[in-house]
Amino acid sequence: MTRTGIDVGGTKVLGVALDAAGEVVAEIRRPTPRAVDVGDRSIDELLTVLAEVSAELGSTVALGVGVPGLVTRAGVLRAAPNLDGVADVDVAGRLADLTGLDVYVDNDATCATVAEWQLGAGARTSDMMLITLGTGIGGGLVAGGALQRGVNGFAGEFGHMVVHPEGPRCPCGRRGCWERYASGSGLAMLAREAAVARRLEHVVELAGGDPQAVRGEHVQDAARAGDPEALAVIDDFARWVALGLSNLTNAVDPEMFVLGGGLAAGADLYLEPIEAWFRELLYQPDLRPMPRIEFARWGSLAGAVGAALLPEVEGDVVVPPVQRRDTAGQGTAPGG
């Protein structure tokens, strides 16, 4: 049996097919449509691309799709950060009409959580949290052996926990969100602040001599070369990551954290200082089992792999698929 899933990113649409053993047997990439105008035209173009990728992957029964933003339990995309003009779009229902398939739609980080829980770093774990450290921070939660999506389907927006009320403004409109410090963008911000303060001489050289051009990649390269100032920025960044993890641990008490997203490629730099700060910041670390921290295994494929697995995730927290509607446009399943 082949299972198919699609992950919608800001720049690309990635589709995968999995065999019965969970191995990726096909990959398809397409640019994410970016219409000049916004609204229905941009989403129509996106849905057409999704249907085409599904057909190329050979979907025959069910299709899973991960999209960025707030996704309801019925597969309606309320808002998306990188899809212009998208609001209250019934992605599941409209895609079911286009493909004739049963369609499951969820948040992309939730899909990545499914991938790591079922076939990745969190396999054989009943209580875990995925934290995606990318441009921003997203994530997902598994508790008691079931995927938790919240009453509206919006659970997992961990990046918008406020950790510094007077901190820098977040794209969401508030100040001091966790992702302003502990994401890839946060690492770059911390590095630029250090560079403007006339630290990070080697990092600034890597950035062409301009402190404002410093990016996280420059810090990582310098840190791997042993530069002490770059390592100090890595340590500061790790403290911010650990602060959020300690807050989440106090609230949820997971068995493990899986750290994914683009920064997972720097696991060799980040894991040790994150673990050290986590023990320093967590409430009563000597009187409780410490949640273990591991980096994700699926990398950039996690969202698409998890989407392919959505139809098989057990537990009543997962809504039934949206099925193709009849010619009168009446839904035949919840969310249709």
Steps between C-alpha positions, in 0.01 A plus 500: 500500500636842403422799719530855369553830675571858396667778698431861395788734576557867436707428188434137404237229501651162591316173440611154608377144465570245775498124466358264761826506695499879525777552246481795261468354151424821307553875541357787296579870543317796349528876566231635729276729289535869581225684313538874437156558643377326814206303626316241291737510204806414709325218684351366175848477350630329812217244503566424134866432576403274791262302281767461230762381751249255647431356154872466425555318827227256408260574787206260476308515828621763746721806498656684794600866474693722739461877471644786706268696724184445702317189376167396648414142583289493182792600276415869458801732481412805709821693439843428353820702551653437155193467275382843394136584561406157636225501763224250579575272205351150504816333375383149583161531335619674185793265454272200547283634219801541271655160567208272583698377803445495873707797620660570837638851560695618804759754607844427354671481840229263622577281200870509584408394853318196360806405293739514795252328733419214264825445311764731643674610817186465711406150389384280790426813705151575628568854626715732290516852367646604166651848483587625151783752510486668162431857393244492780396231749216254465436160641266228607405292800442128558358407843381165622580344165273734302559809289361806677358774277297711743131578486537705181797318349741785577722336763876520456561872442776492758702773333252762614543439869613837635835464678592871517205746500731792416686309233514560124177505305399172340338475154185391687476853643598431859831550675746249638367177351724198552571472129656845495789351702507124446443461124739536208394863482567531872852364464569756226357780718718404797804485272432839341459658843839358600655614173369856535651502850836431329517135594504212251788634291550170317127458438476850353788415267305195380203730437708724272581759764143618559361432852144530366570223249583244768289184481477187707709307248792738560479439875491124452800501266704710743393289797607180326838663443525555877438876507423579868274798426289294261478224759380759752215596265413131458488469879272805531273357232494162679389676819198646321412161353529336842285770660208408275558128552496544876172692484345229283628229733345669802169521314483163323764263649600318179728200480710658226550798273583455135665808347447539127505772238795647318716535810500122547792498258706660779419237763870452573523864608172543683412183687757515781439867599121457470511201736723689746272805509190279514622340821590844636159653429259213564305487825643235738725325246653276767165375627339399171584291194641736241328499160755392244582725206578367153518655158256392230587229249283584200642844421330685215281199420326496838193702403423296189571167670275591792226611261515160331452337840202714607238245385659237723541700820286332761279666758179697490690830495542458125189596302383282209625591154312746286348306212415614154170685493212407272395710203257697713793611714373332817767363731515128564732520798578750777678801356377437147 
